[in-house]
Amino acid sequence: MVKVLVVGNGGREHAIATSLLQSPSVQEVVCVPGNGGTATLPRCRNLGLSVKDFEGIARFSLVNNFSLIAVGPEVPLANGIADYLKEQGLQVFGPTQAGAQIEASKAWAKDLMKAAGIPTANAAVFSDATAAIAQVRKQGAPIVVKADGLAAGKGVTVAMTETEAIAAIEAAFGGQFGEAGSRVVLEEYLTGEEASVLAVTDGLTIRPLLPAQDHKRIGEGDTGENTGGMGAYAPAPVVTPELMTRIQTEILEPAIATLRDRGIDYRGVLYAGLMITPQGDPKVIEFNCRFGDPETQVVLPLLETPLDQLMLACTQQTLADFPPLQWKPGAAACVVLAAGGYPGSYEKGKPISGLAQAADTGAMVFHAGTRLIGDTILTDGGRVLGITALGETVREAIALAYEAVDCIQFEGAYCRRDIGHRVLT
């Protein structure tokens, strides 16, 4: 029997824990620090350690014979949690600090893509605002402005005017994203339809999961500020089987081969955020070093293959011999319920009601920004809940997800009402 420790406290980690617990070989899951949802999962408990407490996580795992550590968020990976835990003799699903640079530095990732011949937008890197602004005036708009480092999914501005681009550059160099904004990447504006392909790898072999589509903007019709993600669905029909073959051979395999050429042993998730151009070609917008959020909340509920066995195959470098992945038929959709004011300032501590009624519809309620105080679940973040439903079609899954959303109340609750609009129209 396997005991798994999951690092993180978001909706992604709740979905990972839920999927792990469906495996007949998983005895127990512990989440560090977890949230109000993981606190109430059977055979799951929260451990009140910080994701920065590598030593505490290692000590607990070793003393209690945990077979596997699954790291959810990008920040501890970028800070070297996998390196530290592996040095203690633990099996870790998540790349080393060197591999996590693929997300932690947009400039580093661009260099890797260029070396690997991976199709992506043209880009240039700037270390001061004056030069970056001069480039915007020379190149014109639309243009994409990215903070080089980790900015919790909010460091990207798709600027439709030069004024907007210059404001984004000044905000980045002015400290809006802290150290993450000390460099910016200016990138060619790509048109088309976005898709997310999450793939698992042991550093030698890489296998894609079902393609998904996220909704980054706060407003309906994909308007307003970028967020961590307001909803998703899978499988995304824009990624046909033929296109997935191209993504495998033109993007995923070259990325892993180039990482290996650089001496980086990459084991975990490689997430390719893609733009499918009007010509039908896949181009990489970004790489991430971990499961996507909220894409995980629609991909893992469709996975029939035991997640612990898949993760262990990656950590033990036996993915080439692992059986083909098995998937449930149909589709999944997730709608994020956010706190009023998100992605700007918002209040915490609002009681949440209707969770049992939402679950009674058959939907899965994944907690993201919540905490459990006594018997009450309170809001504790910007993205509060992710409500996922399965259906025979994407349309049916979306309708069932919204049916469950309408059962839940908390002060200031907000969701987009057009998740899946591209596939529905």
LONU-706518 format. One line per 3 residues: for each residue x, y, z of C-alpha. Coordinates in steps of 0.001 Angstrom, whole numbers, plus 500000, padded with zeros to 6 digits. Layout:
BEGIN
X:Y:Z  ...
This chain:
BEGIN
500000:500000:500000  501119:503529:499136  501062:506662:501312
501300:509942:499388  502078:513454:500632  500672:516241:498435
502340:519660:498700  499992:522617:498168  496662:524098:499237
494716:524852:496045  491989:523338:493920  494620:521474:491917
495896:519756:495082  492347:518851:496174  491823:517265:492736
495169:515409:492962  494312:514079:496440  490825:513004:495294
492253:511173:492273  494951:509454:494366  492373:508219:496887
490458:506435:494108  493429:504097:493597  493074:500722:495341
496750:500870:496338  496616:504249:498135  496286:503873:501892
496433:507521:502933  496998:511038:501578  498392:513917:503633
498194:517486:502277  500685:520193:503267  499084:522503:504215
495842:521550:502400  492555:523462:502598  488981:523154:503864
488164:520542:501225  491136:518246:501783  490429:518473:505538
487118:516674:504974  488229:513992:502464  488091:510407:503807
491587:508885:504376  493073:512354:503898  494316:514861:506463
496038:518216:506475  499436:518808:508027  500059:522355:509223
503483:522847:507674  504495:525536:505197  505335:524519:501625
508676:526262:502353  509469:523873:505235  511427:521332:503179
513074:519883:506286  509743:519383:508098  508152:517764:505035
511130:515408:504647  511189:514469:508324  507453:513718:508448
507620:511672:505223  510595:509592:506377  509295:508928:509908
505860:507916:508596  507095:505875:505594  505523:507932:502814
506157:506312:499428  505715:509394:497259  505723:513196:497459
503608:514966:494795  504383:518688:494524  501513:520837:493253
502634:524496:493053  505449:525994:491016  507055:528124:493761
508427:525275:495933  509639:523509:492765  511436:526683:491651
512925:526911:495145  514361:523383:494953  511988:521237:497028
512449:518220:494728  516250:518456:495005  516113:518591:498810
513633:515723:499229  515488:513495:496745  518704:514067:498710
516842:512640:501730  516046:509479:499751  512397:510303:498984
510567:509732:495678  509331:513058:494313  506888:513716:491486
508032:517138:490319  511113:518488:488532  514332:519704:490139
515101:523398:490540  517040:523303:487248  514043:521845:485396
511567:524224:487070  513337:527134:485331  511126:526269:482345
508357:528086:484250  510357:530231:486675  512044:532197:483863
510238:533052:480641  513586:534090:479117  515199:530742:480019
512236:528869:478529  512459:530901:475305  516136:530021:475002
515338:526334:475512  512594:526434:472864  514943:528098:470391
517605:525429:471026  515016:522650:470635  513439:524095:467480
510042:524297:469192  507485:526550:467438  506760:529638:469571
506189:533386:469292  509141:535645:468480  510373:537395:471624
513009:539679:473126  514152:540063:476752  514700:543433:478473
516308:544350:481814  515274:548007:481864  512052:549855:481145
513498:552432:478722  514734:549838:476212  511517:547805:476512
509348:550893:475895  511494:551854:472883  510884:548362:471464
507121:548719:471934  507168:552053:470073  509196:550456:467295
507149:547219:467055  503689:548603:467800  500665:546799:469211
499121:544336:469813  502049:542912:471791  502401:540597:474807
504266:541799:477919  505424:539093:480368  507161:539417:483713
510138:537059:483439  509639:535331:486801  506795:533713:488733
503808:536026:489227  501017:533613:490262  499603:533491:486732
499078:537261:486654  502337:538509:485107  501123:538511:481490
499486:541449:479716  498076:541001:476227  498334:544675:475267
496090:545757:472399  497542:549309:472404  501029:550785:472882
499735:552724:475908  498589:549509:477553  501934:547807:476818
503946:550717:478237  501781:550742:481387  502431:546992:481828
506198:547500:481427  506217:550368:483936  504179:548287:486410
506583:545339:486116  509728:547428:486573  507901:549466:489229
507676:546415:491495  504138:545118:490895  505470:541547:490691
508498:542009:492957  511665:540285:491762  509638:538480:489041
509309:541794:487174  513016:542702:487191  513121:541543:483556
510338:541481:480976  509817:539457:477831  508134:541219:474906
506468:538705:472671  504775:538598:469293  500976:538596:469577
499585:535286:468315  496022:534720:467147  494046:531501:467277
492574:529275:469964  494391:528408:473179  494739:524886:474575
496562:523278:477487  498348:519960:477111  499557:518513:480417
502048:515693:479921  503776:513377:482411  507413:512444:481979
510205:510456:483608  512848:512461:481768  513144:509887:478976
509559:509206:477878  506732:511758:477800  503003:511032:477623
500301:513651:477087  497085:513642:479124  493762:514780:477621
493897:518296:476121  492002:520974:478029  491026:524606:477516
491333:527211:480285  489624:530615:480543  492201:533099:481865
490313:536408:481761  488069:537520:484624  485240:538732:482360
482816:536982:480049  483795:536968:476402  487439:536701:477550
487608:540337:478687  489282:542064:481619  492348:541122:483627
494205:537835:483524  493581:535494:486455  494885:532121:487575
492010:530614:485538  488214:530967:485790  487190:527577:484400
488147:524792:482032  486862:521819:480085  488342:518629:478649
488850:517135:476189  489273:520283:474056  488149:519442:470495
490528:522043:469026  493307:519488:469709  492460:516705:467275
494264:513321:467425  496332:514408:464408  497302:517651:466125
498185:515790:469336  500631:513672:467323  502297:516878:466091
502394:518319:469632  504087:515126:470807  506753:515109:468086
507277:518875:467539  506974:520145:471132  506942:517603:473975
509680:515221:472821  512102:517987:471701  511596:519774:475044
512497:516685:477092  515413:515827:474792  516832:519354:475095
516435:519338:478887  518308:516034:478924  521036:517476:476671
521505:520199:479295  521985:517575:482009  518535:518134:483524
516728:515008:484773  513104:516193:484489  510478:513991:486216
506923:515186:486751  504524:517286:484666  505475:519351:481640
502522:521590:480808  502465:523176:477366  500234:526239:477047
499541:526388:473314  498077:528654:470686  496518:526763:467778
496933:529228:464912  494275:529829:462229  496471:527652:459960
496114:524784:462473  499718:524892:463733  500552:524530:467453
502807:527208:468981  503964:527300:472594  502831:530350:474579
504437:529082:477776  505667:525977:479555  504783:525223:483176
506557:522760:485459  503446:521414:487227  499801:520441:486812
497622:523323:485586  494918:524897:487720  492000:524603:486857
492904:522152:484044  493764:519445:486591  490200:519675:487922
488859:518493:484535  491657:516154:483388  492132:513983:486494
488396:513230:487039  488444:511607:483565  491573:509517:484270
490876:505814:484922  494547:504803:485285  495573:504913:488991
497347:508252:489476  499778:506950:492101  501041:504253:489732
501507:506802:486934  503418:509155:489242  505616:506328:490554
506426:505259:486967  507688:508824:486387  509763:508940:489588
511213:505455:488944  511878:506143:485230  509722:503212:484009
507215:505227:481954  508240:503555:478671  506906:500233:480011
503739:501689:481562  500434:500522:479997  498469:502938:477764
496490:505472:479803  492810:504661:480320  490157:507390:480229
486475:507593:481131  484205:508347:478167  482643:511782:477878
483835:515182:479051  484415:517278:482156  483847:520973:482858
484935:523144:485788  483554:526553:486797  485553:528617:489295
483681:530554:491991  485825:533524:492995  485725:536115:495745
484318:539527:494853  487132:541813:493682  489447:539032:492463
492027:539259:490805  492382:542549:492687  491843:542920:496429
489161:540775:498063  487899:539875:501519  488380:536524:503255
486483:534743:506005  483027:534615:504353  480954:531531:505348
480097:529221:502426  476735:527433:502250  475198:524938:499830
478248:522665:499438  476303:519495:500298  473507:520435:497880
476075:521004:495121  477622:517583:495789  474135:516021:495725
473853:517015:492040  476735:514604:491335  479287:517382:490819
482705:517439:492480  483437:520543:494546  487183:521184:494633
488219:523671:497302  490868:526231:496376  490812:529224:498737
488978:527806:501749  489636:526833:505354  487690:524770:507867
486956:526412:511243  484944:524077:513459  482203:522810:511167
482164:525902:508938  483937:526332:505612  485135:529923:505114
486552:531685:502064  490335:532079:502271  491533:533084:498795
490722:534729:495470  489644:531603:493635  487488:529917:496276
485992:526792:494682  486150:524852:491416  482925:523004:490616
483510:520101:488214  480896:517937:486507  481140:515048:484063
478818:514529:481109  478526:512579:477892  479395:515792:476017
481141:519057:476926  477760:520826:476658  476194:518449:479177
479162:518689:481561  478999:522510:481475  475247:522535:482166
475666:520162:485130  478554:522227:486524  476438:525401:486494
473537:523527:488117  475862:522751:491035  477330:526291:491073
473822:527669:491619  473525:525669:494873  476468:527484:496512
476381:530874:498232  478886:533169:499905  479032:536958:500093
480481:538466:496913  480643:535148:494992  481422:535613:491293
481776:533249:488342  481927:533557:484598  478736:532300:482961
480329:531497:479596  482809:528716:480361  483184:526600:477217
481744:529311:474949  484088:528399:472067  483001:524794:471950
479319:525660:472532  479226:528057:469594
